[in-house]
Amino acid sequence: MNPSDSPAEHAKYALGWLHTARFLTTAAQLHHLPAYDLPEIAFVGRSNAGKSTCINVLTQQKRLAFASKTPGRTQHINLFALGRQGQADAVLADLPGYGYASVPKHDKVRWQQVMANYLISRENLKGVVMLCDPRHGLTELDDILLDVIRPRVEDGLKFLVLLTKSDKLNRTEAAKALSIARLQAGGGEVKLFSALKKQGVEEVASQLYDWMHP
């Protein structure tokens, strides 16, 4: 990237980079995750927050992340390599959605533990994108996750809250949702995002690229 590139050119380049995403591996436990030196961005959020759809829109791939009609289906950490000419320079980690009612309780508890351990201990984790449906706001489970990562955010971990499905809000509701989420986000940035209207897509792509290429 050339420092003099315009924001539009930068976004185009960043989206091209995200489009290189390809499946790397899936892991049910932390010790199954591969060891490497590549920086990692984790996507987290409640089961119905639109996480898979967001990943698919950012990477411009319809079925990279499996967007199920039954939320809570993802029970593994799925890793996707990013980088041009087949050379990986970063990894995107899709973490299981949390909080879905139909998942058995023991599975929920196990997954919350796996996710918490990942967010606390994964050394090459450089950024976290948390997805939230602004019509419901940040929930108790979101707050627990914020508490888990807060020490790392204070130590420099990049953190972004995306208010998904923002096309369902009018201007007043969107402004209110942003101001509330900013109060709750504990040092993270907050942006509106709509997969349907492509709102925030270029901004987020540029930001993720910059996180991974400081």
Secondary structure as GFF3:
##gff-version 3
##sequence-region A 1 214
A	DSSP	alpha_helix	7	18	.	.	.	ID=ss1
A	DSSP	beta_strand	22	27	.	.	.	ID=ss2
A	DSSP	three_ten_helix	30	32	.	.	.	ID=ss3
A	DSSP	beta_strand	40	45	.	.	.	ID=ss4
A	DSSP	alpha_helix	51	59	.	.	.	ID=ss5
A	DSSP	beta_strand	77	82	.	.	.	ID=ss6
A	DSSP	three_ten_helix	84	86	.	.	.	ID=ss7
A	DSSP	beta_strand	90	94	.	.	.	ID=ss8
A	DSSP	alpha_helix	105	121	.	.	.	ID=ss9
A	DSSP	beta_strand	125	132	.	.	.	ID=ss10
A	DSSP	alpha_helix	140	154	.	.	.	ID=ss11
A	DSSP	beta_strand	158	163	.	.	.	ID=ss12
A	DSSP	three_ten_helix	166	168	.	.	.	ID=ss13
A	DSSP	alpha_helix	171	184	.	.	.	ID=ss14
A	DSSP	beta_strand	189	192	.	.	.	ID=ss15
A	DSSP	alpha_helix	201	212	.	.	.	ID=ss16
###
